[in-house]
Amino acid sequence: MDALLVLQQTLNGLQLGVMLFLMAAGLTLVFGIMDLINLAHGSFYMLGAYLAAWLTGLLGAFLPALALAMLLTGLVGILVELTTLRRLYARDHLFQVLATFGLILTFNELIAVLFGVQPIFASPPPALSGQVTLLGAPYPAFRLAIIAVGALTALALWWLIARTRLGMLIRAGADNREMAAALGVDVARLYTLVFALGAALAALAGAMAGPILAVRIGMGEDILILTFVVIVIGGIGSIRGAFVGALLIGLVDTFGRAFLPALLGAAGTSLASMAIYILMALVLGFRPRGLFPAPA
């Protein structure tokens, strides 16, 4: 097996892993703290991708477009939380599933009205459009930038949750929301901030994915399935678990699709598409609450 090919696929797996982490971090915060099943989380990913592509063409610069896309998606998240989801916290999870599925359909139709139904093909910023050489292997600079952004975001989230007053309030609300409210914490405002943060992280993932994938309607549903697998493997409500689970899923999925068909033929192709679910079953067999579950 070619060592350079293994290195390139490892980097591809890390790149996919950090993309999944950006999605899973927001979703696991929302589910672990707010006890809300949000199937529309992928719609924020799609919205971020569309806004970043449109704003890049409008402003002529990727980084300002990325920042604005995250800000606007976070504001949309606040609007959705205030107008729709706040009424569902005390309801059964079935109501949350049905309502957020309706939000998926609403966002898809809204995107079609605003941007059309044809896919948009975004380009990476000129400074990151080339390739770099790592240990003799050429690799796209933009994909390396995605890995770096994901790692920095993981560190920033750890610092936010573990070292700031807001993180203390988030942890308090997750452990015992009634006691936190009794001590004067505005839990409703805290939930809104957490949901906006999750939406902004999803938008960051979508904006970074835009120059790699076609920006299209429904792209959020594809990555949402992998995101739920990440959360189950890592442990619901755990940022550390989301990070480790995302990297595992990214590497297993990438290596499976790259090498199993060549090794096993048609059986390898089928096995590659099942690899992440096999991994999930194995993890749950030994750790039913995931690798790093949040404290109960």
C-alpha positions in Angstrom: 0.0 0.0 0.0 1.4 3.4 -1.0 2.5 5.4 2.1 1.7 8.7 0.3 -1.8 7.5 -0.5 -2.3 6.5 3.2 -1.1 9.9 4.3 -3.5 11.7 1.9 -6.5 9.5 3.0 -5.6 10.2 6.6 -5.7 13.9 6.0 -9.0 13.4 4.1 -10.4 11.5 7.1 -9.3 14.3 9.5 -10.8 16.9 7.3 -14.2 15.0 7.2 -13.9 14.4 10.9 -13.5 18.1 11.8 -16.4 19.0 9.5 -18.5 16.5 11.4 -17.3 17.9 14.7 -18.4 21.4 13.8 -21.9 19.9 13.2 -21.9 17.5 16.1 -20.7 20.1 18.7 -23.7 22.4 18.2 -26.2 19.5 18.0 -24.9 17.7 21.1 -25.0 21.0 23.0 -28.6 21.6 22.0 -29.6 18.0 22.8 -27.6 17.6 25.9 -28.5 20.9 27.5 -31.9 21.7 26.1 -33.1 18.1 25.7 -34.3 19.0 22.2 -34.1 16.8 19.1 -33.4 19.2 16.3 -33.7 17.5 12.9 -33.4 21.0 11.3 -29.8 21.3 12.4 -28.6 20.3 8.9 -30.7 23.2 7.5 -28.4 25.7 9.3 -25.4 23.9 7.7 -27.1 24.3 4.3 -28.0 28.0 5.0 -24.5 28.7 6.0 -23.1 27.3 2.8 -25.5 29.3 0.6 -25.0 32.5 2.5 -21.2 32.1 2.4 -21.2 31.4 -1.3 -23.6 34.3 -2.1 -21.7 36.8 0.2 -18.3 35.8 -1.2 -19.6 36.8 -4.7 -21.0 40.0 -3.3 -18.1 41.1 -1.2 -15.3 39.5 -3.2 -13.6 38.1 0.0 -14.1 34.7 1.7 -13.3 35.5 5.3 -15.8 38.4 5.7 -18.4 36.3 4.0 -17.7 33.4 6.4 -18.1 35.7 9.4 -21.3 37.2 8.1 -22.8 33.8 7.2 -22.2 32.6 10.7 -23.7 35.8 12.2 -26.8 35.7 10.0 -27.3 32.0 10.6 -27.0 32.5 14.3 -29.6 35.2 14.1 -31.9 32.9 12.1 -31.3 30.3 14.8 -32.4 32.8 17.5 -35.6 33.6 15.5 -36.4 29.9 15.1 -35.8 29.2 18.8 -37.9 32.1 19.9 -40.8 31.6 17.6 -41.0 27.8 17.2 -38.8 25.6 19.4 -39.4 27.4 22.8 -42.9 26.0 22.8 -41.6 22.4 22.4 -39.2 22.1 25.4 -41.9 20.6 27.7 -43.4 18.5 24.9 -42.7 14.9 24.0 -39.8 14.2 21.7 -42.2 13.2 19.0 -43.5 16.7 18.8 -40.0 18.0 18.5 -39.2 15.6 15.7 -42.3 16.5 13.7 -41.8 20.2 14.2 -38.2 20.2 13.2 -38.9 18.0 10.2 -41.4 20.7 9.2 -38.6 23.2 9.5 -36.4 21.2 7.1 -39.1 21.4 4.5 -39.6 25.1 5.2 -35.9 25.9 4.9 -35.6 23.9 1.7 -38.4 25.8 0.1 -37.1 29.1 1.3 -33.6 28.4 -0.2 -35.3 27.4 -3.5 -37.1 30.8 -3.5 -34.1 32.9 -2.6 -31.3 31.1 -4.5 -33.0 28.8 -7.0 -32.9 25.1 -7.3 -29.7 24.7 -9.2 -26.5 23.8 -7.3 -23.9 26.5 -6.6 -20.3 25.7 -7.2 -18.2 27.9 -4.8 -14.4 28.3 -5.1 -11.9 28.4 -2.3 -10.2 31.7 -1.5 -7.3 32.5 -3.9 -4.7 32.3 -1.0 -5.8 28.7 -0.3 -6.6 27.5 -3.9 -3.3 25.7 -4.4 -1.6 22.7 -2.9 1.1 22.2 -0.3 3.5 19.3 0.1 3.5 17.3 3.3 6.1 14.5 3.6 6.2 14.4 -0.2 2.5 14.2 -0.6 0.6 17.0 -2.4 -2.5 18.1 -0.6 -5.0 20.9 -1.1 -4.3 23.9 1.0 -8.0 24.6 1.7 -8.5 21.2 3.1 -5.6 21.7 5.5 -7.2 25.0 6.5 -10.4 23.2 7.3 -8.5 20.8 9.6 -6.9 23.8 11.3 -10.2 25.6 11.7 -11.8 22.5 13.3 -8.9 22.1 15.7 -9.0 25.7 16.8 -12.8 25.6 17.1 -12.5 22.5 19.4 -10.0 24.4 21.6 -12.2 27.5 21.7 -15.3 25.4 22.7 -13.3 23.7 25.4 -12.2 27.0 26.7 -15.7 28.4 26.6 -17.3 25.5 28.4 -14.6 24.9 31.0 -13.1 28.3 31.7 -15.7 31.0 31.3 -18.7 32.2 33.3 -21.0 31.4 30.3 -19.6 27.9 30.2 -20.3 27.5 33.9 -23.9 28.6 33.4 -24.2 26.2 30.5 -22.9 23.3 32.6 -25.2 24.3 35.4 -28.2 24.4 33.1 -27.3 21.0 31.8 -26.9 19.5 35.2 -30.0 20.9 36.9 -32.0 23.5 35.1 -34.5 24.0 37.9 -31.8 24.7 40.5 -30.0 27.0 38.0 -33.3 29.0 37.5 -33.9 29.1 41.2 -30.4 30.7 41.7 -31.3 33.5 39.3 -30.0 32.1 35.9 -32.1 33.2 33.0 -32.5 29.7 31.6 -34.6 30.8 28.6 -31.9 33.3 27.5 -29.2 30.6 28.1 -31.1 28.2 25.8 -31.4 30.9 23.1 -27.6 31.5 23.3 -26.8 27.8 23.1 -29.1 27.3 20.1 -27.6 30.3 18.3 -24.1 29.0 19.0 -25.1 25.6 17.6 -26.6 27.2 14.4 -23.4 29.3 13.9 -21.2 26.3 14.2 -23.3 24.5 11.6 -23.0 27.5 9.4 -19.2 27.4 9.8 -19.2 23.8 8.7 -21.4 24.5 5.7 -19.4 27.5 4.6 -16.1 25.5 4.8 -17.8 22.7 2.9 -19.1 24.9 0.1 -15.8 25.1 -1.9 -15.4 21.3 -1.7 -19.0 20.1 -2.3 -21.7 21.4 -4.5 -23.9 23.8 -2.5 -27.4 22.4 -3.0 -30.8 22.0 -1.5 -30.9 19.0 0.9 -27.2 18.9 1.6 -27.9 19.3 5.3 -29.9 16.0 5.5 -26.9 14.0 4.1 -24.5 15.1 6.8 -27.1 15.1 9.6 -27.2 11.3 9.6 -23.4 11.1 10.1 -23.7 13.7 12.8 -26.1 11.7 14.8 -23.8 8.7 14.5 -21.0 10.9 15.8 -23.1 11.9 18.8 -24.1 8.4 19.6 -20.5 7.1 19.5 -19.1 10.1 21.4 -21.8 10.4 24.0 -24.7 12.7 24.1 -23.9 16.2 25.5 -20.1 15.7 25.5 -18.0 18.1 23.4 -14.9 15.8 24.0 -17.0 12.8 22.8 -18.2 14.7 19.7 -14.6 15.5 18.8 -13.3 12.0 19.3 -16.3 10.4 17.7 -16.1 12.8 14.7 -12.5 11.9 14.0 -13.2 8.2 14.3 -16.1 8.4 11.9 -14.1 10.5 9.5 -11.1 8.2 9.4 -13.2 5.0 9.3 -15.5 6.2 6.5 -12.6 7.6 4.5 -10.3 4.5 4.8 -13.3 2.2 4.2 -14.3 3.9 0.9 -10.6 4.3 -0.2 -9.3 0.8 0.5 -12.0 -1.8 1.0 -13.3 -1.9 -2.6 -9.7 -2.5 -3.8 -9.1 -5.2 -1.2 -12.5 -7.0 -1.3 -14.1 -6.0 -4.6 -17.9 -5.7 -4.6 -18.1 -6.9 -1.0 -15.7 -4.2 0.0 -17.9 -1.5 -1.6 -20.9 -2.7 0.4 -18.8 -3.1 3.6 -17.4 0.5 3.2 -20.9 2.0 3.2 -21.7 0.0 6.4 -18.4 0.6 8.2 -19.5 3.5 10.4 -22.6 1.8 11.5 -20.6 -1.3 12.4 -18.3 0.9 14.4 -21.3 2.4 16.2 -22.7 -1.0 17.0 -19.3 -2.2 18.4 -19.0 1.0 20.5 -22.5 0.7 21.9 -21.9 -3.0 22.7 -19.1 -2.0 25.1 -20.1 1.6 26.0 -23.9 1.9 25.8 -23.8 5.7 26.7 -20.9 6.4 24.2 -17.2 6.8 24.7 -17.3 10.0 26.7 -20.8 10.6 28.0 -21.7 13.8 29.8 -22.4 13.3 33.5 -26.0 12.2 34.0 
